[in-house]
Amino acid sequence: MIPYNFEYTRAKSLSEAQTMLAKNPDAKLLAGGQTLIPTMKMRLANPSALIDISNLEELSFIRASGDTLTIGATTKHGMIAASADVKRMIPALAHMASHIGDPAVRAMGTIGGSLANNDPAADYPAAALALNATIKTTNREIKADDFFTGMFSTALEDGEIITEIAFPKPDRGGYTKFCNPASRYPMAGVFVAQTKNGVRVGVTGAGPGVFRVEAMEAALAKNFTPDAVANVAVASGDLNSDIHATAEYRAHLVTVMAKRAVEQALAA
Ligand SMILES: Cc1cc2nc3c(=O)[nH]c(=O)nc-3n(C[C@H](O)[C@H](O)[C@H](O)COP(=O)(O)OP(=O)(O)OC[C@H]3O[C@@H](n4cnc5c(N)ncnc54)[C@H](O)[C@@H]3O)c2cc1C
């Protein structure tokens, strides 16, 4: 076994976490640890210090106010799945959270950790993009369109901490995914949201990063039915090809998942 030492501190407040992070730019925030700890175990990350924010009550909340649902960064997937406010305002988001990983992952993993990590197969980025969410940090507010900058990369700067995510309530929303049976991560997941301003479609799992499908958005804006997207193909050129699925297969899955997401949105 390769020896590995690091400091561990449990932050007592958001401002304490900010101060600690500013003092040691090599430190990493620890939220649910569902990505960071396995990554450290594999020695793919070796921060000199961990700042544990998982118990910060001030970042763990779900608030419904008017047409906005606001979720604190350390809110666990399981809490989002079970929340009456989320089920009432954005049932597709509760449905999505209830299908992340397994019960242990949902009991520990947080929405802020998932968005900050921006795994190309994570579920929340598709929801944030389709729902036109705003990611609020200790420094600023970032629209989802500007937040996800590439595979495992975001607009977050050094020392910046996600504090909450604001989701405008859509008129309708749906999310379906086709999972890799081993990892349970989506090989293609599609979130569809219809609002007064149009339709947004967010795709995860299929490509090197989360993306929108404008041709589907235009088709659904005219006619919000599964048939409207049934013949809208996604170009396979930029999609992932690996031992689990070819790019062509993933492209096909995106269209099928989009159809099912619209069916779900209409049934909700
Ligand atoms: C077996 C397994 C199956 C999984 N299946 C799925 C799945 O199907 N779908 C899915 O979407 N995910 C899945 N996950 C990932 C899971 O959802 C994680 O919870 C999530 O990716 C990371 O959240 P976390 O709170 O655990 O973050 P951590 O692992 O603690 O942190 C991840 C990264 O985010 C940073 N970070 C954490 N919080 C903040 C913050 N507030 N501000 C700024 N940076 C922050 C950390 O420093 C670290 O770099 C799975 C994980 C496992 C172990």
The ligand as an SDF file (V2000), in Angstrom:
LIG
                    3D

 53 58  0  0  0  0  0  0  0  0999 V2000
  -21.1980    3.6150   -6.5030 C   0  0  0  0  0  0  0  0  0  0  0  0
  -21.5100    5.0120   -6.9550 C   0  0  0  0  0  0  0  0  0  0  0  0
  -22.5280    5.2010   -7.8840 C   0  0  0  0  0  0  0  0  0  0  0  0
  -22.8470    6.4960   -8.3190 C   0  0  0  0  0  0  0  0  0  0  0  0
  -23.8310    6.6430   -9.2290 N   0  0  0  0  0  0  0  0  0  0  0  0
  -24.1630    7.8800   -9.6550 C   0  0  0  0  0  0  0  0  0  0  0  0
  -25.2130    8.0800  -10.6100 C   0  0  0  0  0  0  0  0  0  0  0  0
  -25.8880    7.1540  -11.0620 O   0  0  0  0  0  0  0  0  0  0  0  0
  -25.4630    9.3620  -10.9990 N   0  0  0  0  0  0  0  0  0  0  0  0
  -24.7720   10.4380  -10.4970 C   0  0  0  0  0  0  0  0  0  0  0  0
  -25.0660   11.5610  -10.8820 O   0  0  0  0  0  0  0  0  0  0  0  0
  -23.7970   10.2790   -9.5990 N   0  0  0  0  0  0  0  0  0  0  0  0
  -23.4680    9.0420   -9.1600 C   0  0  0  0  0  0  0  0  0  0  0  0
  -22.4670    8.8870   -8.2300 N   0  0  0  0  0  0  0  0  0  0  0  0
  -21.7510   10.0850   -7.7440 C   0  0  0  0  0  0  0  0  0  0  0  0
  -22.4740   10.7050   -6.5610 C   0  0  0  0  0  0  0  0  0  0  0  0
  -23.6720   11.2960   -6.9900 O   0  0  0  0  0  0  0  0  0  0  0  0
  -21.6250   11.7550   -5.8290 C   0  0  0  0  0  0  0  0  0  0  0  0
  -22.3150   12.0890   -4.7050 O   0  0  0  0  0  0  0  0  0  0  0  0
  -21.3180   13.0590   -6.5230 C   0  0  0  0  0  0  0  0  0  0  0  0
  -20.7260   12.9090   -7.7710 O   0  0  0  0  0  0  0  0  0  0  0  0
  -20.3300   13.8990   -5.7130 C   0  0  0  0  0  0  0  0  0  0  0  0
  -20.9880   14.4620   -4.6220 O   0  0  0  0  0  0  0  0  0  0  0  0
  -20.3450   14.3950   -3.1830 P   0  0  0  0  0  0  0  0  0  0  0  0
  -21.1980   15.2440   -2.3100 O   0  0  0  0  0  0  0  0  0  0  0  0
  -20.1260   13.0050   -2.7810 O   0  0  0  0  0  0  0  0  0  0  0  0
  -18.9550   15.1800   -3.4040 O   0  0  0  0  0  0  0  0  0  0  0  0
  -17.4650   14.8610   -2.9580 P   0  0  0  0  0  0  0  0  0  0  0  0
  -17.0650   13.5200   -3.4390 O   0  0  0  0  0  0  0  0  0  0  0  0
  -17.2900   15.1440   -1.5020 O   0  0  0  0  0  0  0  0  0  0  0  0
  -16.7170   16.0000   -3.7820 O   0  0  0  0  0  0  0  0  0  0  0  0
  -16.6130   15.9460   -5.1850 C   0  0  0  0  0  0  0  0  0  0  0  0
  -15.8560   17.1780   -5.6850 C   0  0  0  0  0  0  0  0  0  0  0  0
  -16.6450   18.3630   -5.5360 O   0  0  0  0  0  0  0  0  0  0  0  0
  -15.9910   19.3220   -4.6940 C   0  0  0  0  0  0  0  0  0  0  0  0
  -17.0560   19.9650   -3.9150 N   0  0  0  0  0  0  0  0  0  0  0  0
  -17.9310   19.3260   -3.0980 C   0  0  0  0  0  0  0  0  0  0  0  0
  -18.8290   20.1990   -2.6200 N   0  0  0  0  0  0  0  0  0  0  0  0
  -18.5100   21.4160   -3.1430 C   0  0  0  0  0  0  0  0  0  0  0  0
  -19.0820   22.7270   -3.0250 C   0  0  0  0  0  0  0  0  0  0  0  0
  -20.1770   22.9810   -2.2740 N   0  0  0  0  0  0  0  0  0  0  0  0
  -18.5010   23.7470   -3.7110 N   0  0  0  0  0  0  0  0  0  0  0  0
  -17.4030   23.5320   -4.4890 C   0  0  0  0  0  0  0  0  0  0  0  0
  -16.8200   22.3150   -4.6270 N   0  0  0  0  0  0  0  0  0  0  0  0
  -17.3740   21.2610   -3.9680 C   0  0  0  0  0  0  0  0  0  0  0  0
  -14.9990   18.5080   -3.8900 C   0  0  0  0  0  0  0  0  0  0  0  0
  -13.9140   19.2950   -3.4140 O   0  0  0  0  0  0  0  0  0  0  0  0
  -14.5640   17.4570   -4.8920 C   0  0  0  0  0  0  0  0  0  0  0  0
  -13.6120   17.9920   -5.7690 O   0  0  0  0  0  0  0  0  0  0  0  0
  -22.1280    7.6150   -7.7870 C   0  0  0  0  0  0  0  0  0  0  0  0
  -21.1220    7.4180   -6.8380 C   0  0  0  0  0  0  0  0  0  0  0  0
  -20.8120    6.1380   -6.4200 C   0  0  0  0  0  0  0  0  0  0  0  0
  -19.7210    5.9540   -5.3740 C   0  0  0  0  0  0  0  0  0  0  0  0
  1  2  1  0
  2  3  1  0
  2 52  2  0
  3  4  2  0
  4  5  1  0
  4 50  1  0
  5  6  2  0
  6  7  1  0
  6 13  1  0
  7  8  2  0
  7  9  1  0
  9 10  1  0
 10 11  2  0
 10 12  1  0
 12 13  2  0
 13 14  1  0
 14 15  1  0
 14 50  1  0
 15 16  1  0
 16 17  1  0
 16 18  1  0
 18 19  1  0
 18 20  1  0
 20 21  1  0
 20 22  1  0
 22 23  1  0
 23 24  1  0
 24 25  2  0
 24 26  1  0
 24 27  1  0
 27 28  1  0
 28 29  2  0
 28 30  1  0
 28 31  1  0
 31 32  1  0
 32 33  1  0
 33 34  1  0
 33 48  1  0
 34 35  1  0
 35 36  1  0
 35 46  1  0
 36 37  1  0
 36 45  1  0
 37 38  2  0
 38 39  1  0
 39 40  1  0
 39 45  2  0
 40 41  1  0
 40 42  2  0
 42 43  1  0
 43 44  2  0
 44 45  1  0
 46 47  1  0
 46 48  1  0
 48 49  1  0
 50 51  2  0
 51 52  1  0
 52 53  1  0
M  END
$$$$
